[in-house]
Amino acid sequence: MEYLAATSPGEVTAALADGDTAVLAGGQSLVLDVTNGDLRPGRVVDINPVREFAFLTETGRVLRVGPLVRHRTFETDAVGGALGAMLRTIVRHIGHPPIRARGTMPGSLSYAHPAAEWPVLATILGAEIDLVSHRERRTVPAERFFTGPYATVRRPDELLAEVRLPLLPAGTGAGFAEHRPARAKFAETAAMAAVTVTGGVISAALVGLVNAGPCPVRARAAEKALCGAPFGDAAIRAAAEAAAEVDANLSGYPAPERRGKQQAVRTLTRRALTQAREGL
Ligand SMILES: Cc1cc2nc3c(=O)[nH]c(=O)nc-3n(C[C@H](O)[C@H](O)[C@H](O)COP(=O)(O)OP(=O)(O)OC[C@H]3O[C@@H](n4cnc5c(N)ncnc54)[C@H](O)[C@@H]3O)c2cc1C
C-alpha cells in the first residue's frame, strides 16, 4: 500500500482521482480496518499536513467544519451559543480522550458507523455536506448522505470537504443519553434532543436516535409530539412513546431485537429530553 502525505487540497483530490485511494484523517477507524484486513486501498492519502483543512468558522447562521476538525475541538468553547452547548453535551460520549484527540467530525460522517453520534446530529440539524473531486464540487443534505451502515453517497474519488451545521436559536436546551456497554465501545443505543422554548411553549424540537436503524434516525413523530406544548413531563412522556413507535422510527431495525430497542429508545429519549429541559 502506497502512502502519500498531501500538502494542499489539490494534491488530495488529484490523489483520489484513481478511485483506489483512501483518505487518512484521524485514522481512528481507517487504521483498524486496514490492520484487520477489512479494507485494502491501493494508496492512502494523509490529509493531516493540509493546514487549510482545519477551519472552523461561523458564517451567517451556519458553522462551517473543515476535514481536519477533531472531535476534541467540540469539548472546548470553540463554538458558542446553543449549538456549542449541544456539541459539548454530545462529544464526551464519543470513544475516549485519545480517540477524540485524533478523530475528526468529517471522518466520522464519511465512515457512517451506525452507532456514531455525528451522523445523527448532522441529520437532525439539517446539515449540508460538500463533496469535492478533481472534476466537481457538489452539496448533499445530510438526510440524503447516509444510505446504510458504513455507506454514503460519497464517491470513491470525493473528499468530504466541508460540513455546514445550522446554528441553534437562543432558548434551546440540549440533551443526550446513551446505553453503552463499555467506555471504549460505541453506544448500543442513544438519543439526542434540542428543544427551543418561546413564550412558555416548545416552538421547535429536534430528536435523533443513534443505532436505531441502518441510517441515522430523525424521530419526527417525537418532534411533533413536543411542538406547541409546554415543556413538561406529559410532553416528554408523549415524545418518548412516539420515538419508540415501530412504524415511525424502528421499522428498519431487525425484528427479533426490536422490543429491547423500543424500550431503550423510550427510556433514553425521555432522559435526553429531561436533560434538555434542565439545560434551558
Ligand atoms: C475504540 C473506539 C471507540 C470509538 N467510539 C466511538 C463512539 O463512541 N462514537 C463515534 O462516533 N465514534 C467512535 N469511534 C470512531 C471515531 O470517532 C473515529 O474517529 C471516526 O469514526 C473516524 O474519524 P477519523 O477522522 O478517525 O477518520 P479515519 O479513520 O481517518 O477515516 C475513516 C474513514 O473515512 C474516510 N475519510 C475520513 N475523512 C474523510 C474525508 N474528509 N473525506 C472523505 N473520506 C474521509 C477514510 O478514508 C476512512 O474510510 C471509536 C473508535 C474506536 C477505535
The ligand as a Tripos MOL2 file, in Angstrom:
@<TRIPOS>MOLECULE
LIG
   53    58     1     0     0
SMALL
NO_CHARGES

@<TRIPOS>ATOM
      1 C1        -12.2960    2.0830   20.4030 C.3       1 LIG1
      2 C2        -13.0550    3.0640   19.5570 C.ar      1 LIG1
      3 C3        -14.2190    3.6170   20.0610 C.ar      1 LIG1
      4 C4        -14.9260    4.5540   19.3050 C.ar      1 LIG1
      5 N1        -16.0890    5.0510   19.8130 N.ar      1 LIG1
      6 C5        -16.8100    5.9150   19.0720 C.ar      1 LIG1
      7 C6        -18.0420    6.4310   19.5380 C.ar      1 LIG1
      8 O1        -18.4810    6.1400   20.6560 O.2       1 LIG1
      9 N2        -18.7300    7.2760   18.7240 N.ar      1 LIG1
     10 C7        -18.2770    7.6390   17.4750 C.ar      1 LIG1
     11 O2        -18.9390    8.3900   16.7770 O.2       1 LIG1
     12 N3        -17.0990    7.1830   17.0160 N.ar      1 LIG1
     13 C8        -16.3670    6.3300   17.7730 C.ar      1 LIG1
     14 N4        -15.1710    5.8450   17.2750 N.ar      1 LIG1
     15 C9        -14.7430    6.2290   15.9040 C.3       1 LIG1
     16 C10       -14.0320    7.5510   15.8870 C.3       1 LIG1
     17 O3        -14.9570    8.5780   16.1480 O.3       1 LIG1
     18 C11       -13.3680    7.8090   14.5220 C.3       1 LIG1
     19 O4        -12.5400    8.8910   14.7500 O.3       1 LIG1
     20 C12       -14.2840    8.1530   13.3610 C.3       1 LIG1
     21 O5        -15.2120    7.1420   13.0860 O.3       1 LIG1
     22 C13       -13.4880    8.3300   12.0650 C.3       1 LIG1
     23 O6        -12.8840    9.5600   12.0760 O.3       1 LIG1
     24 P1        -11.3460    9.6960   11.6740 P.3       1 LIG1
     25 O7        -11.0710   11.1330   11.4870 O.co2     1 LIG1
     26 O8        -10.5190    8.9650   12.6700 O.co2     1 LIG1
     27 O9        -11.3170    9.0050   10.2320 O.3       1 LIG1
     28 P2        -10.3260    7.9410    9.5780 P.3       1 LIG1
     29 O10       -10.2020    6.7530   10.4750 O.co2     1 LIG1
     30 O11        -9.0830    8.5810    9.1420 O.co2     1 LIG1
     31 O12       -11.2000    7.5590    8.3040 O.3       1 LIG1
     32 C14       -12.3940    6.8100    8.4150 C.3       1 LIG1
     33 C15       -12.9670    6.5550    7.0160 C.3       1 LIG1
     34 O13       -13.4660    7.7710    6.4490 O.3       1 LIG1
     35 C16       -12.7130    8.1670    5.3080 C.3       1 LIG1
     36 N5        -12.4840    9.6070    5.4430 N.ar      1 LIG1
     37 C17       -12.0210   10.2700    6.5350 C.ar      1 LIG1
     38 N6        -12.0730   11.5970    6.3340 N.ar      1 LIG1
     39 C18       -12.5740   11.7870    5.0800 C.ar      1 LIG1
     40 C19       -12.8720   12.9360    4.3020 C.ar      1 LIG1
     41 N7        -12.6960   14.1700    4.7550 N.pl3     1 LIG1
     42 N8        -13.3670   12.7430    3.0540 N.ar      1 LIG1
     43 C20       -13.5820   11.5010    2.5720 C.ar      1 LIG1
     44 N9        -13.3220   10.3670    3.2680 N.ar      1 LIG1
     45 C21       -12.8340   10.5090    4.5130 C.ar      1 LIG1
     46 C22       -11.4350    7.3400    5.3530 C.3       1 LIG1
     47 O14       -10.8930    7.1190    4.0840 O.3       1 LIG1
     48 C23       -11.9280    6.0640    6.0180 C.3       1 LIG1
     49 O15       -12.5810    5.2500    5.0810 O.3       1 LIG1
     50 C24       -14.4480    4.9330   18.0200 C.ar      1 LIG1
     51 C25       -13.2470    4.3900   17.5330 C.ar      1 LIG1
     52 C26       -12.5640    3.4610   18.2900 C.ar      1 LIG1
     53 C27       -11.2910    2.8990   17.7510 C.3       1 LIG1
@<TRIPOS>BOND
     1     1     2 1
     2     2     3 ar
     3     2    52 ar
     4     3     4 ar
     5     4     5 ar
     6     4    50 ar
     7     5     6 ar
     8     6     7 ar
     9     6    13 1
    10     7     8 2
    11     7     9 ar
    12     9    10 ar
    13    10    11 2
    14    10    12 ar
    15    12    13 ar
    16    13    14 ar
    17    14    15 1
    18    14    50 ar
    19    15    16 1
    20    16    17 1
    21    16    18 1
    22    18    19 1
    23    18    20 1
    24    20    21 1
    25    20    22 1
    26    22    23 1
    27    23    24 1
    28    24    25 2
    29    24    26 1
    30    24    27 1
    31    27    28 1
    32    28    29 2
    33    28    30 1
    34    28    31 1
    35    31    32 1
    36    32    33 1
    37    33    34 1
    38    33    48 1
    39    34    35 1
    40    35    36 1
    41    35    46 1
    42    36    37 ar
    43    36    45 ar
    44    37    38 ar
    45    38    39 ar
    46    39    40 ar
    47    39    45 ar
    48    40    41 1
    49    40    42 ar
    50    42    43 ar
    51    43    44 ar
    52    44    45 ar
    53    46    47 1
    54    46    48 1
    55    48    49 1
    56    50    51 ar
    57    51    52 ar
    58    52    53 1
@<TRIPOS>SUBSTRUCTURE
     1 LIG1         1 GROUP 0 **** ****
